[in-house]
Amino acid sequence: MFSYNEYKEIISIIQSTGRQAGYAEAVKKDSFVIMRHDVEYSVDRAYALAKVESRMDFTSAWFFQWTNNTYNILSKRNKDMIRDMYERGHQIGLHFALNGMEDMRQVRRQIKKEMNILSEMFGFEISQFSIHRPSADVLRENIKIPGILNAYQDDFFTFAEKITEETQLKVKYMSDANHIWRYGYPDKKNITGYDKVQILTHPFAWSKKGYDNRDNYAVLIQEKYKELVESINHECKDFCEFKDEFLEAELVQELGRDKK
């Protein structure tokens, strides 16, 4: 149920293969297992999951959005967490949102622009990206930019118009999108049964306890609510008298409520 214990089992399987690799390493290899994270909604959840990996002496690739409505990648708090992840050996990349762009020349220019800005703001080079909700046209384009690695380029991802059980894929791809493992579960059979593997997780889905889809959203909303209250309290001195009242407010009904 997307708990840290379940996640640690997946990491242990990857470690047992000896094929763990980042994108820069994998592009030169005939066999690899890449662990990738596209960060939606919460930098805190990503940071917590990164620390789970660090305690297992494991590092992976983390992609953050520049134009996300639910977190500010350049706030001091978030920058500090992301820098700490980088210093722990994790790879940091851009999770690029198309935001309606369809012209592939414009897409390439915008990717380079956003990566250059983030590199300057964070003080280290960002040279890899993933695409948020890529369309078939974008995947078909197989975007390659000199000096930059795309998590969806054909070295790490196999695009097929229609995937069936018989489809031969150069790279085995598994994703936990929408709290459902798609294209297979990352168990020992799927991780060890292919030469090239890319696993995508979304850190907001994972927690110490582990929840089903509805309850995970409920807890996440409560976390974001508390984050907003703390931010307002930090900025507005006259809010302190209301802070406890708002923190005690029950915005979401209890977890595990009966569904009617």
N, C-alpha and C positions, 0 to 999 in steps of 0.2 A: 504493500500500500504506500509506496513512495516514502519509505522511512530511511533514515541514515543507515540503519543496519542492512537494509536491502541494498542500498547504494554501495556500502562497503564490500558486500559480497561480489558485486559487479566489478569493482576495482580490483579485488583479489584475483578474480579470473583473468583480468587483463594483465596484471603483474605476473601471473604464472606463465603467460605465453612468452614473456621477454620481448614482446614486439611493440610495446608502448612507444608512441612517437608523436611529436608535434608536426605541424604541416611542413616546416622547413626541412625536417629530417625525412618525413614520409615521401616527399617528392623524389628523393634519391633512392628509395627502397622498393624492393619487389614484394615485401611483406610488412604489414604494419597494422596497429590498432590505434585509432585516433579517438580521444574523448573530447567532445566539443560541448560548449554551453552557450546558448543564446539567451541573454539576460533580458527578461521582460519584467516589468512592474516593480522589482525590488532588488537594489544593490545589496541590502542586508542579507537577503536569502542567498545571494551568490557568494557573499563573503563567508557566511557560515558554512556553506558547502565546500568552499575552497579550503577552509581550515580542517574539515573532515579529511580531505585529500592530503593536506600537508602532514597531518598526524600519521598518515600511512606512507609517507615519503613518495607521494605521487603528485604529478603536476599535469595540467591540461590547458586547453585553449578556451578563453572566455571572451565573448563578443558583446560589447555594450552599445546601446543606441545613443545617437546624438540628438535625435528628435523625438524622444519619448515623453508622453504627457504625464507619466506616473513617477519618473525620477529625473533628477538633474545630475547628469554625469560630472558636471563641473562644480557642484557644491563642495565646500571644503571637506565635509564629512565623507561624501562619496569618493572624492579624489583620494583622501587618506586611505580608505579601504582598498581602492583599486591599486594604489601605489604599493601598499603592503602585499597584496596578492602578487604583483610583479616582482617585488623583492624576494618573495618566497619561491620564485622560479616559474610562476605561471605565465603563459603567453596571453597578452592582452590584444584584442582586435576590435574592429568596428563592426557592429551589427547594423548594416545599412538598410534604411527604410526607403523604398522607392517613392512613396508619397505621390503616386500618380504619374511618375515619369515613365515614358515609353520609348523615347529616343535613346538608343543604346550609346550614342556618342555623348549625350548629356549625362547619362548614368555614369559612364566612365569618368567624365570630368568631375562630377559631384563626389564620387567615391574618393578620388585623389584629393580633392579639396578638403573633405571632412577628415580624412586620415592625416593630412598635413597639419590641420588645425589641432587635432587631438594630440598628435606627436609633440607639437610645440607646447600645448597646455600641460601635458603630463611630464614632459622632460625626458621622454624615452621614445624610441622609434616604434610606431605602429605600422606594421607591414602586412597585415592579413585582415580579411573581412569575410563576413557571411552576409547573406541577403535575407531580410525579414519578409516572410511570406512570398517567396519568389514565384512568379508566374511561369507557365510552361515556356513562354517565349524567352524569358530571362535565362532559364535553365538550358534551353536549346542554344542560346547565344554562346554559352561556355566562355564567359568573360575572363580574359587574361590580360593583365596589365604588367608591363616590365617592372621587376623589383617588388611586386605585390602578389600575395597568394590569396586565391579565392577558395573558400571552403567547398564551393560547388563546382570548381573546375574539374575537368575529367580525370585528373590525377587522383582525386579523392572521392569522386561521386560519379555514378553512372546514371545518365538520364535515358529513360525509355518512355516512349509515347504511351504505351499501355503495359503495365507490369502484371504478369501472371506468375503462378508457381513455377512455370517452365522457363521464364525469362532468365537468360544467362547474364549476370551482372558482374562486371569487372571488380566493382567495390560493393561489399555488403553494407547497406545503410540501414540503421535502426534509429527511430525517433520516438520520444515520449510525448508527442504533441497532443494537447488537450487531455492529458492524464490517461492516455491510452498508448501502449506500445504499438507502433506501426512498423510494418515490414519485419516483424520478428522481435522476440524478447532477447536481450543480451545475456543469455545463459552460456554455459560452457560450450554447448554444441554450436551455437551461432557465432560465438567469438573465435573459437578455435577451428571451425570448419571452413573458414575462408582465408585466403592469403591477405586480402586487403579489407579492412573494416573501419567504418566511421560510425560512431555512436553520438547522437545528439540528445542532450537533455536541456530542460528549461528549469533553472534552479528554483523558481517560485513554486514549483510543484513538489519540492522535497523539503522535509522537515524531520526533526528528531523523532517525533511520534509517528508521523505518516498519517495522512487523511485520505478519504475518498474525495472526489472532485468537488462536490458541493461544500463539504466542511473545510477543505483546503482554502477555497475562496473566502469563506467566512472568516477564518483565522487571518488570512492575508489582508483582508479589508480592515480588520481590527488593528493589525500591525501598522498599516498605512495611516489609519486614523490617529493612532497614538503618535506616529511620526509627525503628522501635521500639527497636533496639539503642542508637541515639544518645540516645533519650529516657530509657531506663533508665540509661545512663551519666551523663546529666546530673543525674538525681535521686538516684542511689545511688553514694556514693563507693567502696564496697567492690566495685563491679562492674567498675571499670577494669581489674583484672587479667585479667578474662575477655573484655573487649570485643573484642580482636583475634581471639581464638579464634572468637567468634560471627560476626564480620564475614567471616571466611574460610570459614565453613561453607557448603557447597553445598546449599542447600535445594531447588533445582529443577534438573532435569537440563538439560544443555546445549541451547541453542536449536537448532532444526532437526533434532532427533533423529528417527530413523526411527519412524514411527507403525506400531504393530503392531495 
